[in-house]
Amino acid sequence: MKILVTGATGYIGGAVANALLARGHDVVGLARSEQSAAKLRQRGLSPVTGDFGDSSSLANAIATSDVDAVVSTASVGASQGDDADTFARDRVAVHAMQRALGGSGKALVFTSGSAVFGSFNGGDVTPEVYAEDAALPLPSAVFAPPSARVHPMLATGLGDAMASRVETENVVLADLGVRGIVVRPGLVYGHGGSLDVPAAIAMARANGCGVHLGAGATQQSYVHIDDLAELYCLAVEHAPRGAILHGVVDDVSLRDVAAAISRMIGAGDRTASFTLEQMLGLNAVARLGLTLTKRLPSSVNRRLGRAFPAPPSLGTGISLCLNKRLSSDKTRDLVQWSPRRTDILEDVEFGSYARLSA
């Protein structure tokens, strides 16, 4: 097949494009600049000019490439702030891709994320493990229960962002004119990349050891990037319209991840317990602001949250505080996916992350 990949110069998109190429597909990569196009050519991909954040150029890139399928791993929401407004721009891109595919029945594989099931619990594990067909979006009493003591502004922001992301999933799945498929990757690791693992390593270096929220019992479902790339290949090749696929293998506690990072940087098994505010990288002024606004109505907190820019650490900080526990049983059965890698702690302590940090 001839397949266009958005985000082909990124971590997930790059791995997916390489895996598709290795399986004999003709892979086209979306490129915003000649520099990006040159990188794609060096990897054996065919570049096409277009911008995921510009719906007209995105649609034109798909239409002129005459592809059989689109695999979308790019996200305005993930790259420009995880909030409702930026995730809504992903939905604009989805509409553009659907129009470009023109009711052809061709595949559109969309990347969502395990954070749609993210739940605060103060550093303790939550018992729920969500299957592919679990109802979304989660109610606030589930993802930010009173016992977790999450500031209303943070809870409202997370709830709005994930509701927007779920709405985009639904747009993908509801289109009868394309073979819409949603992939929800878990905590992705491997080859020294990802967002959250390097962020956790940077926090450890800044604080002298690995850190975690509270007791560190928070658990997340993880997947190696190579296994995830294979899942995308199987999705575009075999998954039916309306399929929801979970790219996860097993669960890991973030205390164990923090301890592996500590050993990797020479801090032994020592880890540090952080408050939610510390995990988010909030300074004293921001913490004071949260204290003063804690009892305001959610509508006011929503407006305040959009009025003040979040620190760069906020997105990954929140991600490292959430339980994100998913099952992939239905996914494995549906597309015959057999992930092999379960070595996240070894890869952090001795493998690709240790080699990059040496």
C-alpha positions in Angstrom: 0.0 0.0 0.0 0.9 3.6 -0.4 0.6 5.2 3.1 1.0 8.8 4.2 2.3 9.2 7.8 1.9 12.5 9.6 4.5 13.1 12.3 7.0 10.9 10.4 10.0 12.9 11.7 8.8 12.3 15.3 9.4 9.5 17.8 6.3 7.4 17.2 5.7 8.5 13.6 9.3 7.8 12.7 9.2 4.3 14.1 5.8 3.6 12.4 7.1 4.9 9.0 10.2 2.8 9.3 8.2 -0.3 10.2 5.8 0.2 7.3 8.7 0.6 4.9 10.3 -2.6 6.2 7.1 -4.4 5.4 7.2 -3.3 1.8 4.8 -0.4 1.8 5.4 2.8 -0.1 5.6 5.4 2.7 5.0 9.1 2.2 6.0 11.5 5.0 4.4 14.9 5.7 7.1 17.6 5.8 6.7 21.2 6.8 10.1 22.2 5.6 12.8 21.2 3.1 15.0 20.3 6.1 12.3 17.8 7.2 11.9 16.6 3.7 15.6 15.9 3.4 15.6 13.8 6.6 12.7 11.8 5.2 14.5 11.1 1.9 17.6 9.9 3.8 15.4 7.2 5.4 13.9 6.1 2.1 10.6 7.9 2.6 8.9 10.1 -0.1 8.3 13.6 1.4 5.2 15.6 0.6 4.9 19.2 1.6 2.2 19.9 4.2 1.4 21.1 7.7 -0.7 19.1 10.2 -1.8 22.3 11.8 -2.9 23.8 8.4 -6.0 21.9 7.2 -5.8 23.1 3.6 -2.2 22.1 3.2 -2.8 18.8 5.0 -5.8 17.9 2.7 -3.8 18.9 -0.4 -0.9 16.7 0.6 -3.2 13.7 1.0 -5.1 14.4 -2.2 -2.0 15.0 -4.4 -0.2 11.9 -3.0 -3.0 9.5 -4.0 -2.4 7.3 -1.0 -4.3 4.2 0.0 -4.2 5.0 3.7 -3.2 7.7 6.2 -1.6 7.0 9.6 -1.7 10.1 11.7 0.7 10.3 14.6 1.0 14.1 14.7 -0.9 16.1 17.3 -1.3 19.8 17.9 -2.6 19.0 21.4 0.5 17.0 22.4 3.0 19.4 20.9 1.5 22.8 21.9 -0.1 22.2 25.3 -2.4 19.4 26.4 -5.6 21.4 26.7 -9.1 21.4 25.2 -8.3 24.1 22.6 -5.2 22.4 21.1 -6.8 19.0 21.1 -9.8 20.6 19.2 -7.3 21.6 16.5 -6.5 17.9 16.1 -10.1 17.5 15.3 -9.9 20.1 12.6 -7.0 18.1 11.1 -9.1 14.9 11.2 -11.9 16.6 9.3 -9.4 17.7 6.7 -8.0 14.2 6.3 -11.5 12.7 6.1 -12.4 15.2 3.3 -9.2 14.5 1.4 -9.9 10.7 1.6 -13.3 11.5 0.1 -15.5 8.7 1.2 -13.2 6.2 -0.4 -13.2 3.6 2.4 -9.5 4.0 2.8 -7.9 3.7 6.2 -7.4 6.6 8.6 -5.5 5.5 11.7 -5.6 8.2 14.4 -3.3 8.4 17.4 -5.0 9.2 20.8 -3.5 8.2 24.1 -3.8 6.3 27.3 -4.3 9.6 29.2 -8.0 9.5 28.2 -8.2 7.0 31.1 -5.8 9.0 33.3 -6.8 9.2 37.0 -5.3 11.1 39.9 -5.0 9.2 43.2 -2.4 11.0 45.2 0.4 8.6 44.3 -1.6 5.4 45.0 -2.6 2.8 42.5 -6.2 2.7 41.2 -7.8 -0.7 40.7 -9.5 0.0 37.3 -8.0 -1.5 34.2 -9.8 -0.2 31.1 -10.7 -2.3 28.0 -10.9 -0.9 24.5 -14.6 -0.5 24.7 -14.8 1.3 28.1 -17.1 4.3 28.3 -15.5 7.7 27.9 -15.0 10.4 28.9 -14.4 9.5 32.5 -16.4 11.5 35.1 -14.5 13.9 37.3 -15.4 11.7 40.4 -13.3 9.0 38.8 -10.3 10.8 37.3 -10.0 13.4 40.2 -11.8 12.0 43.3 -11.9 14.2 46.4 -9.4 11.9 48.1 -6.8 12.8 45.5 -6.9 16.5 46.6 -6.5 17.8 43.0 -6.9 21.5 42.6 -10.2 22.3 40.7 -8.3 24.2 38.0 -6.1 21.2 37.3 -9.0 18.8 37.4 -11.1 21.0 35.1 -8.2 21.4 32.7 -7.5 17.7 32.5 -11.2 16.8 32.1 -11.8 19.4 29.3 -8.6 18.3 27.5 -9.5 14.6 27.6 -13.1 15.2 26.7 -11.9 17.1 23.6 -9.6 14.2 22.7 -12.4 11.7 23.1 -14.6 13.8 20.9 -11.9 13.6 18.2 -11.7 9.8 18.6 -15.5 9.7 18.0 -15.2 11.8 14.9 -12.7 9.3 13.5 -14.8 6.2 14.4 -18.2 7.6 13.2 -17.2 8.4 9.6 -18.8 5.8 7.3 -16.7 7.0 4.4 -13.3 5.9 5.7 -11.9 3.0 7.7 -11.4 4.9 10.9 -9.2 3.3 13.5 -8.0 4.8 16.9 -4.8 3.7 18.6 -4.2 4.6 22.2 -0.5 4.1 23.1 0.5 3.7 26.7 3.8 4.8 28.3 6.1 4.4 25.3 9.8 3.6 25.8 12.7 2.5 23.8 15.7 3.7 21.8 16.3 6.5 24.4 13.2 8.4 23.2 9.6 9.2 24.3 8.3 12.2 26.2 7.7 11.0 29.8 10.7 8.8 30.3 13.3 11.5 29.3 11.3 14.0 31.4 11.5 11.8 34.4 15.2 11.4 33.9 15.6 15.2 33.7 13.7 15.6 36.9 15.9 13.0 38.6 19.1 14.8 37.5 17.7 18.1 38.8 16.9 16.6 42.2 19.6 14.1 42.7 17.4 11.0 42.4 14.3 9.7 40.8 11.1 11.3 41.9 7.5 10.2 42.1 4.1 11.5 43.3 3.4 10.5 46.9 4.1 6.8 47.6 4.9 6.2 44.0 2.4 3.4 43.6 0.8 5.1 40.6 0.8 2.5 37.7 0.9 3.0 34.0 0.6 0.5 31.1 3.7 0.6 28.9 4.8 -0.5 25.4 8.1 -0.6 23.6 8.3 1.6 20.5 9.1 -1.3 18.2 6.0 -3.3 19.4 3.9 -0.2 19.0 5.1 0.4 15.5 4.1 -3.2 14.6 0.7 -2.5 16.0 0.2 0.5 13.7 1.2 -1.7 10.8 -1.3 -4.3 11.7 -3.9 -1.6 12.2 -3.6 -0.2 8.7 -3.3 -3.6 7.1 -6.0 -5.5 9.0 -8.1 -3.6 11.5 -11.8 -3.0 10.6 -13.6 0.3 10.6 -14.4 1.5 14.1 -11.6 -0.5 15.8 -10.1 0.9 19.0 -6.6 -0.5 19.7 -4.7 -0.3 22.9 -0.9 -0.2 22.5 0.1 -1.6 25.9 1.8 -4.7 27.2 1.9 -4.6 31.0 1.9 -2.2 34.0 4.8 -0.6 35.8 4.7 1.5 39.0 6.3 4.9 38.7 8.2 4.3 41.9 10.0 1.4 40.2 10.7 3.6 37.2 12.1 6.3 39.5 14.3 3.7 41.3 15.6 2.5 37.9 16.5 6.1 37.0 18.2 6.6 40.3 20.4 3.6 39.8 21.1 4.7 36.2 22.4 8.1 37.4 24.3 6.7 40.3 21.9 7.5 43.2 21.4 3.9 44.2 17.8 2.9 45.1 17.0 6.3 46.6 13.8 8.0 45.4 12.1 11.2 46.5 8.4 11.6 47.2 7.0 14.8 45.7 3.8 16.7 46.1 1.6 17.2 43.0 2.7 20.8 42.9 6.4 19.8 42.9 5.7 17.2 40.1 4.2 20.0 38.0 7.2 22.2 38.5 5.1 25.1 39.9 6.9 28.0 41.5 5.9 29.7 44.8 3.7 32.3 43.0 1.9 29.6 41.0 1.3 27.5 44.2 0.0 30.6 46.0 -2.4 31.2 43.1 -3.7 27.7 43.3 -4.3 28.1 47.0 -6.2 31.4 46.6 -8.4 30.0 43.8 -9.2 26.6 45.3 -12.7 27.4 46.4 -13.8 29.2 43.2 -16.5 27.6 40.9 -15.2 25.3 38.2 -16.3 27.8 35.5 -14.1 30.5 37.0 -11.2 28.1 37.3 -11.7 27.1 33.7 -11.4 30.7 32.6 -8.4 31.3 34.8 -6.6 28.2 33.6 -6.9 29.4 30.0 -5.9 33.0 30.9 -2.5 32.1 32.4 0.2 30.2 30.5 1.2 26.9 32.0 4.8 26.1 32.8 6.5 23.9 30.2 6.7 21.1 32.8 3.0 21.0 33.4 2.0 18.5 30.7 4.6 15.8 31.5 4.3 16.5 35.2 0.6 15.7 35.1 1.2 12.7 32.9 3.7 11.3 35.5 1.0 11.7 38.2 -1.8 9.8 36.6 -2.7 6.1 36.8 -3.2 5.0 33.2 -4.0 1.3 33.3 -5.3 -0.3 30.1 -5.9 -3.8 28.8 -5.0 -4.9 25.3 -6.6 -8.3 25.2 -9.2 -7.3 22.6 -6.5 -5.6 20.5 -4.3 -8.7 20.5 -7.1 -10.9 19.4 -8.5 -8.5 16.7 -5.2 -7.9 14.8 -3.1 -10.8 16.1 -0.6 -8.5 17.8 2.1 -10.3 19.8 4.3 -7.7 21.6 7.5 -9.1 22.9 9.3 -6.4 24.9 8.6 -6.0 28.7 12.0 -4.6 29.7 11.2 -1.0 30.5 13.1 -1.0 33.8 16.2 -2.7 32.3 16.2 -0.4 29.3 16.1 2.6 31.6 18.9 1.4 34.0 21.2 -0.4 31.6 19.9 0.0 28.0 19.1 2.8 25.6 18.5 5.5 28.2 21.7 4.7 30.1 23.7 4.8 26.9 22.4 8.2 26.0 23.1 9.5 29.5 26.7 8.1 29.6 
